[in-house]
Amino acid sequence: MPLHAVLARMDALVTPVAPREVSPAAAIGRVLACDLLLTRQPRADLALRDGWAVNSALTQDAGPYAPAPLAGAAPIDTGEPLPVGTDAVAEIDAVVFCDGGPQAVAPVTSGDGVLPAGADADGGTILARDGHRLGAVAAAALAERIRVREPRVQVVGMRADRIIDAAVDLLAHAITRAGGIALRDCGESLDAALRCENADAVISIGGTGSGRQDATVIKLAGLGRVEAHGIAISPGETAAFGMIKTRPVLMLPGRIDAALAGWLLLGQPLLARLAASRDEPPALPARLARKVASNLGIAEFVPVRLREGEAEPLGGPYLPLQTLARANGWMLIPPDSEGYPEGATVMVRALP
């Protein structure tokens, strides 16, 4: 099945998960379930420094040899609200005690040392929008619980195998980086993973081919339905997608290169659909260091080594581990293209 057809089935069948309320720290990297609008902050004028809260009009003619009495002046610490009748915070050494009361020895301008009411947030500006991931800086500005969508994805390997275990670890890391929660607590078997009630989706690694031990798709067909088995992507041609009731299931081959390609071309869009994400994966233009060829009808994942704006393609029919370890980005050759010539501008995306 062509990649675009599988993605269309995902869009038609997969619905976003329900929003949850979490703390700002827990919301970092998650997809917002509503526009983020801060209430007016601060609610009153606050001191930006330690000093004296003063009425600036009383200080205009003040100097070292002509101190000005400061009626109503009061010591103030950073973050405290200004008393009524004051509009500035004079530095500590700008005020002296003389004749039993505080006096200014330097002029202060209205607003000096003050954070005005509404300066941090005016109560009408949207800080971050629904469908976009929350960054750490934006989260630091918040002090209230936030509604997010964080899909819980069960990741399971089909057998005890070093390569499959490494692929499971890789995808669990990628799911977390993409704003989801990787679950690995529903048992070791595929049957247990597919029946896991805590998961919003399941991704399995291994057992999607036609070998004697490759029975994952048969298991999916027995518990739900198979929407696609055999997808026009390379590597990862034996990947499968299906549904168990409303829970999507993505089955990827047991090689690291195929599992990675399947995640980037199928898993990321699936997670984005579950999270109702509107973010587009960032991509950088780069000049292709050498020609790269591809077969028509196949969407091909090609790892690249990106250096100084030039992308060296590292693709091939099989991607050795040492090749993948050298890559720091990837490019997609669409199914209607036979490849790109040397010097062509391509879009390079980040690897997990």
C-alpha positions in Angstrom: 0.0 0.0 0.0 1.4 3.5 -0.8 2.6 5.5 2.1 0.0 8.3 1.5 -2.8 5.8 1.5 -1.7 4.4 4.9 -1.5 7.9 6.3 -4.9 8.7 5.0 -6.3 5.6 6.8 -4.6 6.8 10.0 -6.3 10.1 9.7 -9.7 8.5 9.1 -9.5 6.0 11.9 -7.4 7.5 14.7 -8.9 10.0 17.0 -7.0 12.3 19.4 -6.6 11.2 23.0 -8.5 13.0 25.8 -6.8 16.0 27.4 -5.3 15.8 30.9 -4.3 18.5 33.3 -0.7 18.4 34.4 1.8 20.7 36.1 3.9 23.1 34.0 7.0 21.0 34.5 5.1 17.9 33.3 3.7 19.8 30.3 7.1 20.6 28.8 7.3 18.9 25.4 3.6 17.9 25.4 1.0 19.1 22.9 -1.4 21.7 24.3 -5.1 20.8 24.3 -6.1 24.5 24.4 -4.8 28.0 23.8 -2.7 29.1 26.7 -3.8 32.5 28.0 -2.2 33.9 31.2 -4.3 36.0 33.5 -3.1 39.5 34.1 0.3 39.3 35.8 1.3 40.9 38.1 -1.9 42.1 39.5 -0.3 45.1 41.2 2.9 47.1 40.7 5.9 45.2 42.2 9.4 46.2 43.3 12.1 45.0 40.9 14.8 45.7 43.5 15.4 46.1 47.2 15.2 49.8 48.3 12.7 52.4 49.2 9.2 52.8 47.8 8.8 56.5 47.2 6.7 59.1 45.5 9.0 60.2 42.7 7.5 63.7 42.6 9.1 64.4 46.0 12.6 63.6 44.8 12.9 65.8 41.7 15.0 68.5 43.4 16.9 66.2 45.7 20.7 66.1 45.9 23.5 65.3 48.3 23.5 68.8 49.6 19.8 69.3 49.4 18.0 66.2 50.7 14.3 66.1 50.1 11.9 64.8 52.8 10.0 61.6 51.7 6.6 61.5 53.3 5.2 58.0 53.0 8.4 56.3 52.0 8.9 52.7 53.2 11.6 50.0 52.9 10.7 47.4 50.3 12.1 44.1 49.0 12.1 42.7 45.5 8.7 41.3 44.6 6.7 43.2 47.1 3.7 45.3 46.0 4.2 49.1 46.1 2.4 50.9 48.9 -0.4 53.3 47.9 0.9 56.7 47.1 4.3 55.5 45.8 5.3 55.0 42.1 9.1 54.2 42.2 11.7 52.2 44.1 14.8 54.3 45.0 18.0 52.4 45.6 19.0 52.0 49.2 21.9 54.5 49.0 19.6 57.1 47.4 17.8 57.6 50.7 19.2 58.6 54.0 17.8 59.2 57.5 17.9 62.8 58.5 15.9 64.8 61.1 14.2 61.6 62.1 12.9 60.5 58.7 13.9 59.3 55.3 15.1 61.9 52.8 16.1 61.5 49.1 19.7 62.5 48.1 19.1 61.7 44.4 16.1 62.2 42.1 14.1 59.1 41.1 11.9 58.9 38.0 8.4 57.5 38.1 8.5 53.8 37.4 12.2 53.3 38.3 12.7 49.9 39.9 9.1 48.9 39.3 7.4 46.0 37.4 4.1 47.5 36.4 0.8 45.6 36.8 0.2 43.5 33.6 3.8 43.8 32.5 4.4 40.0 32.5 1.0 39.2 31.0 -1.8 41.5 29.9 -4.5 38.9 30.2 -5.3 39.0 26.5 -2.3 37.7 24.7 -2.1 34.0 23.8 1.2 32.5 25.1 1.0 29.2 23.2 -1.6 27.8 20.9 -3.7 24.6 20.9 -2.0 21.8 19.0 1.6 22.9 19.5 4.2 21.6 21.9 5.0 23.6 25.0 8.6 24.7 25.4 10.5 24.9 28.6 10.8 28.7 28.6 7.0 29.1 28.1 6.4 26.6 30.9 8.7 28.5 33.2 6.3 31.5 33.0 3.4 29.4 34.3 2.2 28.6 37.8 -1.0 26.8 37.0 -2.1 23.4 35.7 -2.2 23.0 31.9 -4.4 20.9 29.6 -2.3 18.7 27.3 -2.6 15.6 25.1 0.1 13.0 25.9 -0.6 9.7 24.1 0.5 6.6 25.9 2.2 4.2 23.5 3.0 0.6 24.5 6.2 -0.5 22.9 7.0 -4.2 22.7 9.6 -6.4 21.1 8.6 -9.8 19.7 11.5 -11.8 21.0 14.6 -11.6 23.2 17.1 -10.2 20.7 19.8 -7.6 21.1 18.9 -5.7 18.0 15.1 -5.8 18.7 15.8 -4.7 22.3 17.9 -1.8 20.9 15.1 -0.8 18.5 12.5 -0.9 21.3 14.8 1.4 23.4 15.2 3.7 20.4 11.5 4.0 19.8 10.7 4.6 23.5 13.2 7.5 23.4 11.7 8.9 20.2 8.1 8.7 21.6 9.1 10.6 24.7 10.9 13.3 22.6 7.9 13.6 20.4 5.6 14.4 23.4 4.2 11.0 24.2 4.6 8.5 27.0 6.3 5.2 26.2 4.8 2.3 28.1 6.7 -1.0 28.7 4.8 -2.4 31.6 2.1 -4.6 29.9 4.1 -7.8 29.9 6.6 -9.3 27.4 4.1 -10.9 25.0 2.5 -9.3 22.0 -0.9 -10.6 23.2 -0.5 -8.7 26.5 0.6 -5.6 24.7 -2.3 -5.6 22.3 -4.8 -6.1 25.1 -3.2 -3.4 27.3 -6.0 -1.1 28.5 -3.6 1.7 29.6 -2.3 2.2 26.1 -3.7 4.6 23.5 -1.6 2.9 20.8 0.7 -0.1 20.4 4.0 -0.3 18.4 5.6 -3.7 18.1 9.0 -4.5 16.8 9.8 -7.7 14.8 7.8 -10.6 13.4 6.2 -8.7 10.4 7.8 -10.8 7.6 6.9 -14.2 6.1 9.2 -16.3 8.1 8.2 -19.3 10.2 8.2 -17.2 13.5 6.6 -14.1 11.9 3.1 -14.2 13.3 2.5 -10.7 14.6 0.1 -9.6 11.8 -1.9 -12.9 12.3 -2.3 -12.0 16.0 -3.5 -8.5 15.0 -6.0 -9.9 12.6 -7.3 -12.2 15.3 -7.9 -9.4 17.8 -8.8 -6.6 15.5 -8.3 -5.8 11.8 -5.4 -5.3 9.5 -5.6 -2.1 7.5 -2.2 -2.5 5.7 0.5 -5.1 5.6 3.2 -4.4 3.2 3.8 -0.7 2.9 5.7 1.0 0.1 8.5 2.4 2.2 12.2 1.5 2.3 13.5 0.2 4.5 10.5 -1.3 6.3 8.4 -2.8 3.5 6.9 -5.4 5.8 5.4 -2.9 8.2 1.8 -3.2 9.1 -1.0 -1.0 10.5 -4.3 -1.9 12.0 -6.8 -1.3 14.7 -8.1 -3.1 17.8 -11.4 -1.4 18.4 -10.3 2.3 18.6 -6.7 1.6 19.4 -4.2 1.9 16.6 -1.5 -0.7 16.2 1.7 -0.2 14.2 3.9 -3.2 13.6 7.5 -2.6 12.4 10.3 -5.0 11.2 12.9 -6.1 13.7 15.9 -4.4 12.0 17.0 -1.1 13.5 17.1 0.7 10.2 13.6 -0.5 9.2 12.2 0.2 12.7 13.6 3.7 12.6 12.3 4.4 9.1 8.9 3.0 10.1 8.8 5.3 13.1 9.7 8.4 11.1 7.4 7.8 8.2 4.5 6.1 10.1 5.0 6.3 13.9 5.5 10.1 14.1 2.4 10.9 12.1 0.4 8.4 14.2 1.6 10.1 17.4 0.9 13.5 16.0 -2.7 12.4 15.2 -3.2 11.0 18.7 -2.0 14.3 20.2 -3.9 16.5 17.7 -0.5 18.2 17.0 -0.3 21.0 14.5 3.5 21.2 14.6 5.5 20.4 11.5 8.8 18.6 12.0 11.5 21.1 11.5 13.7 20.7 8.4 16.8 22.5 7.1 17.8 22.9 3.4 21.1 21.3 2.4 23.1 20.7 -0.8 23.4 17.1 -1.7 27.0 15.9 -1.7 26.5 13.2 -4.3 23.8 11.7 -6.5 21.2 9.5 -4.8 18.9 7.1 -6.8 15.6 5.6 -5.8 12.9 3.3 -7.2 9.6 4.9 -8.4 6.6 4.0 -6.2 8.7 3.7 -3.0 9.0 6.4 -0.3 12.6 6.0 0.8 14.2 7.0 4.1 17.8 8.1 3.5 20.1 8.9 6.5 22.6 11.7 5.9 25.7 13.1 7.4 25.1 16.9 7.6 28.2 19.1 7.6 28.5 22.8 6.8 25.2 22.9 4.8 26.1 19.8 2.8 24.3 16.5 3.1 26.2 13.3 2.4 23.6 10.5 1.7 24.4 7.2 3.5 21.6 5.1 2.1 21.5 1.7 0.5 19.4 -1.5 0.4 20.6 -2.3 3.9 21.8 0.2 6.4 24.6 -1.2 8.6 24.7 -0.1 12.2 27.9 1.8 11.7 26.2 3.7 8.9 23.3 4.7 11.1 25.7 5.7 13.9 27.3 8.2 11.5 24.1 9.8 10.5 22.9 13.1 12.1 19.8 13.6 9.9 17.6 12.1 7.3 15.9 12.9 4.0 12.8 11.5 2.3 12.8 10.6 -1.4 9.1 10.7 -2.3 7.5 7.8 -4.3 7.2 9.8 -7.5 10.9 10.6 -7.6 13.8 8.5 -9.0 16.2 10.4 -6.7 18.2 13.6 -6.8 21.4 14.7 -8.6 24.5 15.9 -6.9 24.2 19.6 -5.8 20.4 19.4 -5.5 18.8 21.2 -2.5 17.1 18.7 -0.2 15.3 19.1 3.1 17.0 17.4 6.1 15.2 16.5 9.3 16.5 15.5 12.7 16.9 12.0 13.9 15.5 11.0 17.3 
